[in-house]
Amino acid sequence: MSDIKVTDELNHKLNKIKLLVMDVDGTLTDGTMYYSKSGEELKKFSTRDGMGITLLRKNDIESAIITSEYSQISEQRAMKLRIEHVVLGSRNKTESLIDLSKKLSLELNEIAFIGDDINDEHVMNIVGVSACPADATKSIQQIADYICTSNGGNGAVREFIEAILKSQNKTISLTENW
C-alpha cells in the first residue's frame, strides 16, 4: 500500500469507524468470475485483504459483507476470515446496511463501506466513509470519500483498512501467537 495523504476531514470520519462493510465482486475480488466445464464458479481473493480483515478484528473493529450475489464461494471466504455479518443476495444494500446497523447498535457515521459499481452507490451515500478500488466505475469514484490506489481483489480492501487503523492510531501488526 502506498501512503496516501488523508485530509483532516477524512481522518476525522475514519476515526469514528467501528464497522467496515465490503462488497465482494470487484472489491474483495478482481470482478472476474471463472466457470469450469461443469459450471462450477471460481473467484480469486487477495490474501493481503484477508490479513487486513484479521487486523480489523484484532483491533476491535467489526467487518461485514453485503453483496448482491448469492455465492457459496463468498460465504466460504467470509467463514474462513471469521466475518460474522454476511448478507448474500441483497437487492437493496441500503436496507441491508440499515438492518445491520440496528442489529449492532451503530450509527451510520460509524460505518465504512467499500464498493466498486453502481449497485453500491446508494449505500455509499449514507455511510460515514465510502471507499472504492482504483478500478471502480467512474460514477463510484466520483462519490467515494477515499479512492484506493489498488484495484479490487488486489489489495484495495487492505489499503482502506490500513487507512482506518492509522486514523485511529491502532496497530498494523500482529503478535507471534495471533
C-alpha positions in Angstrom: 0.0 0.0 0.0 1.3 3.4 -0.8 1.0 6.2 1.7 -1.9 8.4 0.6 -2.4 11.8 2.1 -5.6 11.7 4.1 -7.2 15.1 4.7 -8.0 16.1 8.3 -11.8 15.9 7.5 -11.4 12.3 6.1 -9.2 11.4 9.1 -11.9 12.7 11.5 -14.5 10.5 9.7 -12.2 7.4 9.6 -11.6 7.8 13.3 -15.2 7.1 14.1 -15.4 3.8 12.2 -16.5 0.7 14.2 -17.6 -1.5 11.2 -16.3 -2.0 7.7 -18.8 -3.3 5.2 -17.5 -4.7 2.0 -18.9 -5.6 -1.4 -17.4 -8.8 -2.9 -17.2 -8.9 -6.7 -14.9 -6.1 -7.9 -13.9 -5.2 -4.4 -12.7 -8.3 -2.5 -12.2 -9.9 -5.9 -11.0 -8.5 -9.2 -14.5 -8.9 -10.6 -13.6 -11.8 -12.8 -15.8 -15.0 -12.5 -14.4 -18.2 -13.7 -16.6 -21.2 -14.7 -15.5 -24.8 -15.1 -16.9 -27.0 -17.8 -19.2 -28.5 -15.2 -20.5 -25.0 -14.3 -18.5 -24.6 -11.0 -17.9 -20.9 -10.2 -14.4 -19.8 -9.1 -13.2 -16.4 -7.7 -9.8 -15.0 -6.8 -9.4 -13.3 -3.4 -6.3 -11.5 -2.1 -4.7 -12.9 1.0 -3.5 -9.4 1.8 -7.1 -8.2 2.0 -7.8 -11.2 4.3 -4.9 -10.3 6.6 -6.4 -6.7 6.7 -9.7 -8.1 7.9 -7.8 -10.1 10.6 -6.1 -6.8 11.6 -9.5 -5.1 11.9 -10.8 -7.9 14.2 -7.6 -7.7 16.3 -8.2 -4.0 16.8 -11.9 -4.5 17.8 -13.4 -3.2 14.5 -16.1 -5.4 13.1 -16.4 -6.4 9.4 -19.3 -7.4 7.3 -20.1 -8.4 3.7 -23.2 -7.2 1.8 -23.3 -8.4 -1.8 -26.0 -8.7 -4.4 -24.6 -12.1 -5.5 -25.6 -15.3 -3.7 -22.4 -17.2 -3.9 -21.2 -20.1 -1.7 -17.7 -19.1 -2.5 -18.3 -15.7 -0.9 -19.9 -17.4 2.1 -16.9 -19.7 2.5 -14.5 -16.9 2.2 -16.4 -15.0 5.0 -16.3 -18.1 7.2 -12.6 -18.5 6.7 -12.0 -14.9 7.6 -14.4 -15.1 10.6 -16.6 -12.4 9.2 -19.8 -12.8 11.3 -22.1 -10.5 9.4 -22.8 -11.6 5.9 -25.7 -10.7 3.7 -25.7 -12.6 0.4 -28.2 -11.9 -2.5 -29.1 -8.4 -1.3 -31.3 -6.5 -3.7 -31.3 -3.4 -1.5 -27.9 -2.8 0.1 -29.1 0.3 1.9 -31.9 -1.6 3.6 -29.4 -4.4 4.4 -26.9 -1.9 5.9 -29.6 -0.2 8.0 -30.8 -3.5 9.3 -27.2 -4.4 10.2 -26.6 -1.0 11.9 -29.6 -1.5 14.1 -28.6 -5.1 14.9 -25.2 -3.8 16.0 -26.5 -0.6 17.6 -24.3 1.5 15.4 -24.9 5.0 13.9 -24.4 5.2 10.1 -21.4 7.6 10.6 -19.7 4.7 12.5 -19.8 2.5 9.4 -17.5 2.5 6.4 -18.3 0.8 3.1 -16.1 -0.2 0.1 -17.7 -1.0 -3.2 -17.0 -0.7 -6.9 -20.1 -0.4 -9.0 -23.5 1.3 -9.4 -25.3 -1.1 -7.2 -23.1 0.2 -4.3 -23.9 3.9 -4.9 -26.9 4.3 -2.6 -25.3 2.7 0.4 -22.1 4.6 -0.2 -24.1 7.9 0.1 -25.4 7.1 3.6 -22.3 5.7 5.5 -19.8 7.7 7.4 -17.0 6.9 5.0 -17.2 5.4 1.5 -14.3 3.9 -0.5 -13.7 2.2 -3.8 -10.9 0.4 -5.5 -8.8 2.2 -8.1 -10.6 0.4 -10.9 -14.1 1.1 -9.7 -16.6 2.6 -12.2 -16.2 6.4 -12.8 -19.5 7.2 -11.2 -18.5 5.4 -8.0 -15.1 7.1 -8.0 -16.9 10.5 -8.1 -18.8 9.8 -4.9 -16.2 7.9 -2.9 -14.6 9.6 0.1 -11.5 7.5 -0.5 -10.2 6.1 -3.8 -7.7 3.4 -3.2 -4.5 3.2 -5.3 -5.0 -0.6 -5.5 -7.5 -2.4 -7.7 -10.3 -4.6 -6.5 -9.1 -8.1 -5.4 -5.5 -6.7 -5.4 -5.2 -5.0 -2.0 -7.8 -2.3 -2.2 -9.6 -3.5 0.9 -6.3 -3.9 2.8 -5.3 -0.3 1.8 -8.6 1.1 3.1 -8.3 -1.0 6.3 -4.9 0.5 7.0 -6.2 4.0 6.5 -8.9 3.3 9.1 -6.4 1.8 11.5 -3.9 4.6 11.1 -6.6 7.2 11.7 -7.4 5.5 15.0 -3.8 5.1 16.0 -4.3 1.4 16.0 -1.6 -1.2 15.4 -1.0 -2.6 11.9 0.9 -5.7 13.2 0.2 -9.0 14.9 1.8 -10.7 17.8 3.5 -14.0 17.1 0.6 -16.0 18.5 -2.2 -14.3 16.7 
